[in-house]
Amino acid sequence: MTTKAPSAGEHTLSRCSKCKETTNHTIVAMVGDRIARVECNVCGSVHNHRGTTPPKPRTNTPRNPSQPRKNRSQLQWESLMAAADKGAAIPYNLKTPIKTGDLINHPSFGMGIILSTTRPNKMDVIFENGIKRLLCTAGD
């Protein structure tokens, strides 16, 4: 039994990048004896030939799903909070004067440390879930 080599204009099965399914395609371009580009007969999109097997899932280093990854700001927050005196936290209030380095307790975001203040009334605070820009009364 002999198998005929595919050529441009013939039909083949390919995994469509738009339909996300293996569908019938028309061969548009060949590189040597390999199918290079195909046109989906269902949606009409032209794309590289992907064969009939779905793409393999990405496998990175195994991680423990019970311990989510921490980003850079979370690690910075943890190191700053380890050195901070949590008893000296100032409750967040627009009218309370603050300065860089103060520890505040926000009702929604929790404990945070003021990274910088911008005149006249803004501050950048690092919380466990990231850096937030809040309104304030800057003190000197």
N, C-alpha and C positions, 0 to 999 in steps of 0.2 A: 504494500500500500504506500503510495507516494502522497506527500502533502504539497500542495501548490503554494509557492511563496506569495504573500500578499502584495498588492500593488495599489497605487493611488486610484481612487474612484470605487474601490471595493468596500464592502461592509465588514465591520469587526466589532467585538464587544470591548468596551472601555469604561473605566470609572469616570463619570462626568463630574467636573469640578463645580458646576453650577447646580445640577440636579442632585448631587451627592449619592448617586446610585449607579450601578453598572447597567448601561443601556447600549442600544445599537448605535454605532457611529459610522460615518463615512471617512475613509482614509484620505487625508488632504496632502500630506507630505511624507516622503520616505527618506531615510538616510542610509544608504546602502541597502541592506535587506531588513532593516529595522524600521518599524512604524514610528514616525516622529510626531506628526500633528494629525488630529482628527476633528471632525465636526459632529456634534451630537444631533441625532435625528429627532430627538424629542424637543429640546429647547433651542437648538441652532447655534450654541456657543462653540467656538473653535479654541482648542487647547491642546496641550501636550498629551500624548497617549500614556495612559496610566495602567494599562492592563486590566485584569478583572478582579484582582485582589484588593481589598481596601487597604489604605495606608496603615503601617504599623503604628501603634500608639507610642508616644514618646516615653522612654524610660530613663528617668534621671536617677540619681542616687536615691535609694529607698529612704523614706522618712517616716517618722512616727506620726500618724494622723491625729493622735491625741495631743501632740505638742505642735501647734502651728509655728511657722517660721516667723522670726522677728526681723523687722526692717531696721535700718540705721537709726531712725528717730526713736524707736522703741528701746533700742539698746542704749542710746544716749540718755533717754529719760530714766531708765533703770539705774545707770551709773550716777546721775545727778541726785536721784531720790535716795540712793544708799547713803550719800554724804549729807543729806538734808535733815534738819530737825523738824519732824512732822508736827510737833507740838506748837511750833512757831508759825504755822500756816495762817495766812490772812484770808478771811472769807472774801470772795470776789464781790466787789461793789464798785460802781462807776465813780463814786465820790471819795473813796479811800485812796490817798496818795500812795504810790508804789514806786519802786526803783528796780533796776536790773539786778537779778539774783534773788529777789524775794520769792518766797514760796506762797502760792495762793491755793485756795480750795474753791473750785467752781462747782455750782450745783449740778451742772450737766456733764462736764468733762472730768471732774474729779480733781485730784492734786496735780499741780503744775508749777513749773519754775519759769520765771520771767527771763527770757533770753535778751530782749532789747526793748527799748521804748523809743517811739518816734513822736516828736512834738507835732501837734499840740496834744493829741489824745488817743494814741494807739500804742499797743504793745504786742510783741510776739511771745507767746507762751508755749512751752513744750509740755504736752500731756501724753499719757500712755498711748493714745491713738493718733498722735501726730502733733504738728505745730499749728497753732491757731492764732489768728490776728484778732485781738479784742479791743474794745474801747476801754479807756481808763482815764485817770487823772494822774499825770506824771508828777512825781515828787523829785526833789533834788537830793 
